[in-house]
């Protein structure tokens, strides 16, 4: 069971149709949801091998619960970060290693789904400076 960091209540395990009713492709995915705060986080797929956690049963969260504001910041980080490795400019692990070093955190903690708003802002500033859009 997850606790909501905003209100302290227990989050409920729901399926994707509750979070993304317009995305049938996500209906069978699990999410943790605090309905009172509209805070949620997706789960690793069932059977996925997750570092330091083993095999997922489908309820293992991808990060921490995020409200609309935090989801916006995390999405923005991904919009800068992901093209760096998706275009093969750099390897994914290298991008995260560079970011982790700058943020002074372990590579295992350098996961956007774990970032709070301040860490997102730090990441955005660094990524924009280190990898300016061309």
Legacy VTK file of the C-alpha trace (Angstrom):
# vtk DataFile Version 3.0
C-alpha trace
ASCII
DATASET POLYDATA
POINTS 134 float
0.000 0.000 0.000
1.245 3.477 -0.851
0.565 6.613 1.176
-0.212 9.833 -0.597
2.549 12.387 0.086
0.007 15.207 -0.215
-2.769 14.112 2.166
-1.321 11.035 3.914
-4.215 8.759 2.905
-3.728 5.313 1.421
-3.599 5.214 -2.355
-5.778 2.665 -4.136
-4.627 0.239 -6.803
-6.674 0.916 -9.952
-6.490 0.023 -13.611
-5.648 2.395 -16.420
-9.257 2.982 -17.433
-9.671 5.048 -14.229
-6.652 7.249 -14.991
-6.720 7.355 -18.785
-10.287 6.626 -19.970
-9.300 7.810 -23.462
-6.400 5.311 -23.691
-7.699 1.746 -24.131
-4.091 0.607 -24.555
-3.542 1.380 -20.848
-6.712 -0.197 -19.466
-4.936 -3.347 -18.313
-2.054 -1.486 -16.618
-2.056 -0.870 -12.862
-1.747 2.534 -11.197
-1.690 3.728 -7.605
-4.182 6.577 -7.176
-5.105 9.039 -4.454
-8.468 10.176 -5.789
-8.690 13.028 -3.269
-5.494 14.625 -4.607
-5.602 13.315 -8.175
-2.102 12.002 -7.510
-1.061 8.817 -9.234
1.829 6.708 -10.439
1.979 3.829 -12.881
3.258 0.354 -12.070
5.882 -1.847 -13.645
4.310 -4.480 -15.873
3.710 -7.881 -14.330
6.759 -10.068 -14.854
9.123 -7.164 -15.497
12.541 -7.532 -13.910
13.148 -4.494 -11.729
16.616 -3.710 -10.423
16.832 -4.179 -6.647
13.220 -5.404 -6.503
13.179 -8.614 -8.544
10.228 -9.613 -10.646
7.230 -7.265 -10.563
3.811 -8.606 -9.643
2.256 -5.710 -11.551
1.772 -3.513 -8.473
5.329 -2.194 -8.046
5.221 1.598 -8.556
7.375 3.209 -11.245
8.132 6.096 -8.876
6.235 8.204 -6.375
2.694 9.548 -6.492
2.504 12.836 -8.357
-0.214 15.467 -8.536
-0.971 17.410 -11.731
1.722 20.027 -11.094
4.473 17.485 -10.441
3.397 15.399 -13.439
3.804 18.525 -15.580
7.378 19.048 -14.318
8.306 15.376 -14.743
6.932 15.401 -18.273
9.028 18.452 -19.081
12.185 16.733 -17.816
11.424 13.742 -20.030
10.836 16.020 -23.038
14.463 17.174 -22.755
16.055 13.977 -21.462
14.519 11.310 -23.676
15.521 12.710 -27.084
19.157 12.650 -25.970
19.182 8.857 -25.847
16.320 8.096 -28.254
18.184 9.802 -31.106
21.239 7.697 -30.217
23.169 10.892 -29.473
24.118 9.267 -26.176
23.415 5.973 -24.473
20.526 6.102 -22.014
22.649 5.016 -19.063
25.217 7.722 -19.907
22.558 10.452 -19.939
21.310 9.355 -16.522
24.869 8.985 -15.189
25.700 12.568 -16.249
22.482 13.868 -14.684
22.981 11.885 -11.462
26.496 13.250 -11.087
25.258 16.820 -11.528
22.400 16.320 -9.056
24.817 14.629 -6.630
22.623 11.543 -6.312
23.219 7.858 -6.946
22.447 6.590 -10.411
19.851 4.276 -8.804
18.020 7.376 -7.545
18.219 9.205 -10.860
14.753 8.303 -12.054
12.394 11.094 -13.088
9.510 9.241 -11.433
11.231 9.841 -8.087
11.950 13.543 -8.632
10.125 16.253 -6.707
9.427 19.657 -8.262
12.729 21.189 -7.128
14.773 18.292 -8.493
12.861 18.539 -11.792
13.748 22.231 -12.014
17.411 21.479 -11.278
17.436 18.776 -13.952
15.760 21.027 -16.537
18.224 23.858 -15.927
21.234 21.536 -16.158
20.012 19.631 -19.209
19.220 22.838 -21.084
22.679 24.208 -20.297
24.604 20.961 -20.932
22.641 19.904 -24.023
21.271 23.064 -25.643
18.670 22.460 -28.344
20.239 22.762 -31.739
LINES 1 135
134 0 1 2 3 4 5 6 7 8 9 10 11 12 13 14 15 16 17 18 19 20 21 22 23 24 25 26 27 28 29 30 31 32 33 34 35 36 37 38 39 40 41 42 43 44 45 46 47 48 49 50 51 52 53 54 55 56 57 58 59 60 61 62 63 64 65 66 67 68 69 70 71 72 73 74 75 76 77 78 79 80 81 82 83 84 85 86 87 88 89 90 91 92 93 94 95 96 97 98 99 100 101 102 103 104 105 106 107 108 109 110 111 112 113 114 115 116 117 118 119 120 121 122 123 124 125 126 127 128 129 130 131 132 133
